[in-house]
Amino acid sequence: MLVLGLARSGLAAAGALERRGVEVVRADRELGNDDELALLDGVGLLVKSPGVPGSASLVAAARERGVQVWSEIELAARLLPNPILGVTGTNGKTTTAQWLGFMLGAPVAGNVGRALSELDGEVEPEQLVVVELSSFQLEDVHEFRPRIAVLLNLEPDHLDRHGSFEAYRNAKLRIFENQTEADTAIVPRGLDHQVRARRIEFAADDALPAEPALRGMHNRENAAAAAAAARAAGATDDQIARGLREFKGVAHRLELVAEHDGVGYVNDSKATNVAATLRALAAYADEPIRLILGGSRKGEDFAPLATALGPNVRAVYVIGETADELARAIPDTIQAGDLATAVERAATAAQPGEVVLLSPACASYDQFRDFEERGEEFKRLVANLAM
C-alpha cells in the first residue's frame, strides 16, 4: 500500500495501517525524480493526503493502472467503527465542528486539528466523532458514510485546484453520497440538491434555545446548523442552549487578540476566501475598521469586496501576491507589502474605538506556511505593539 503525502494526514494514515501489520510505502508529495512511478509496482491502493491534487503524476498514473485512490478520510472511516457527524461547507466548518464537539462532548478531527486516522485505537467504538471535511478530503471518498452530514454553505473557493465552481460543489456534495434513509442530512434552507437521508433545513433566522455568544449573522447561521445536528445526535435543548452560550469560538476566526490604546485587533486569518471576508465585514459593519487584505491567489474575483466596503472602513492595507490585483479592484488601497508593515501602518493611524481587522480573503502560501502561521504572526506583531 502506498501513502502519498507525509503531512499530518499521511503520517496518521501510515501509522494506522502499520499498526495492523500492513506493509506501507511512504512517499512525499514532491518526489522530484524520474523513478517515482516505480513506487506503484505491486501496489493495490494509494492513500492520498488532502494536500496532494488529483492531477499529481503519481495519482494519475495510479488511476491509469487501475490502482484504487482513497482519501485519508475514506481509509480512517473504514478503520474506525465510530459513527461520524461530518461537517463541510465553504465557510464556518471549523467553528461549527468545534461547536458541535463542545455541545456533544465529542472528539473533533479532520480538516483542522487531528487527522481522523489519529483517533484509531483512542476512542470507544460507540463514541460519536465530529469530522470537519474539506473538498480536498471529499474528492476521493468511495464508501464514506456520515450518520449525520452537515453542509453549511457553498460559495466559490479553491478554484485554482478544482478548476470550476461546479467541480468544487460536486466535491462538497459527496458528503451525502453514501447516506441512506436511516441517516440525517442538515442543509441550508432551499438547497437545490436531493438527498436520500432524512433532510433537515436550517437558516440564520431559525428559533434557537439560546442566542449564540459569537458575533455576526454568519455565526447565527452556524449556530442553527449546529443546533439541528446536535438534536439529530440526541442532544437536549438544555445541552444545546449551554453550548450556544458558552462556546467562545476558534483561533484565527474573528478572534479578538488584544486592545491597545483603545484600538481592537482582530485575527480572522482563516478568512482565506472572499466570502469569508464578506462575513467578517458584515460582523463589524457598525464599527470603524482598518482592514488588512491579501495573500496568495486562489482564482477568485475581488470585485465583491469593493462593493461591500462601507463608510465604516477607514483604510484598506493590501499585502502579498494579490496586492496589485486587490488594488485594481478596490480604490485607494494602501500598499503595505507584508503583514508586519500593514500592522505597523494600521496601528499608527488607528484612533481609539477603531478595529484593525486581518481578514485576508486569500490563502497564505506566498508568505506563510498556512493561515495558522499567518494568524500567529499577526498576534505576535500585535503583542509587540505594547512593548
C-alpha positions, 0 to 999 in steps of 0.5 A: 500500500502506498501513502502519498503525502507525509503531512499530518494526514499521511503520517496518521494514515501510515501509522494506522495501517502499520499498526495492523501489520500492513506493509506501507510505502511512504512517499512525499508529495514532491518526489522530484525524480524520474523513478517515482512511478516505480513506487506503484509496482505491486501496489493495490491502493494509494492513500492520498493526503488532502494536500496532494491534487488529483492531477499529481503524476503519481495519482494519475498514473495510479488511476491509469493502472487501475490502482484504487485512490482513497482519501485519508478520510475514506481509509480512517472511516473504514478503520474506525467503527465510530459513527461520524457527524461530518461537517463541510461547507465553504465557510464556518466548518471549523467553528461549527465542528468545534461547536458541535464537539463542545455541545456533544462532548465529542472528539473533533478531527479532520480538516483542522486539528487531528487527522481522523486516522489519529483517533484509531485505537483512542476512542470507544467504538460507540463514541460519536466523532465530529469530522470537519471535511474539506473538498480536498478530503471529499474528492476521493471518498468511495464508501464514506458514510456520515450518520449525520452530514452537515453542509453549511454553505457553498460559495466559490473557493479553491478554484485554482485546484478544482478548476470550476465552481461546479467541480468544487460543489460536486466535491462538497456534495459527496458528503451525502453520497453514501447516506441512506434513509436511516441517516440525517442530512442538515442543509441550508434552507432551499438547497437545490440538491436531493438527498436520500437521508432524512433532510433537515433545513436550517437558516440564520433566522431559525428559533434557537434555545439560546442566542449564540455568544459569537458575533455576526449573522454568519455565526447565527447561521452556524449556530442553527446548523449546529443546533439541528445536528446536535438534536439529530445526535440526541442532544437536549435543548438544555445541552444545546442552549449551554453550548450556544452560550458558552462556546467562545469560538476558534483561533484565527476566526474573528478572534479578538487578540488584544486592545491597545490604546483603545484600538481592537485587533482582530485575527480572522486569518482563516478568512482565506476566501472572499466570502469569508471576508464578506462575513467578517465585514458584515460582523463589524459593519457598525464599527470603524475598521482598518482592514488588512487584505491579501495573500496568495491567489486562489482564482477568485474575483475581488470585485465583491469586496469593493462593493461591500466596503462601507463608510465604516472602513477607514483604510484598506492595507493590501499585502502579498501576491494579490496586492496589485490585483486587490488594488485594481479592484478596490480604490485607494488601497494602501500598499503595505507589502507584508503583514508586519508593515500593514500592522505597523501602518494600521496601528499608527493611524488607528484612533481609539474605538477603531478595529484593525481587522486581518481578514485576508480573503486569500490563502497564505502560501506566498508568505506563510506556511498556512493561515495558522502561521499567518494568524500567529504572526499577526498576534505576535506583531500585535503583542509587540505593539505594547512593548 
